Amino acid sequence: QVQLVESGGGLVQPGGSLRLSCTASGRTFSNFAMGWFQQAPGKEREFVAAINRNGGSTLYADSVKGRFTIPRDNAKNTVYLQMNSLKPEDTAVYYCAADRRISNGPPPQRIYEYDYWGQGTQVTISS
């Protein structure tokens, strides 16, 4: 079993930055591709960004390209979501997820491809 704990959410003004963290415990973090998803009120959960297990491949939703990055630190069992130039439409609960399949290919983007999920952290962009 893998436990994922997100942190770093909060209230930020438009144009500001936040860094979310997701720390994993219970299994070998370096084996997992990791992803971030967002869910706004009344909407379905959507893909934001993902990184493969060795950090060599990343994917981003079109809406966040050029503004968000997803670095990981395998020594700390942690993946981050660095969010810059934040917009009100980025307001959502952000979830991290882990894919337990061992692969060096591109990370997955679909919800059903992820096996473990965190509890989510609220991000609110408002003036």
Secondary structure, 3 states (H helix, E strand, C coil): CCEEEEECCEEECCCCCEEEEEEEECCCHHHCEEEEEEECCCCCCEEEEEECCCCCCEEECCCCCCCEECCEEHHHCEEEEEECCCCHHHCEEEEEEEECCCCCCCCCCCHHHCCEECCCEEEEECC
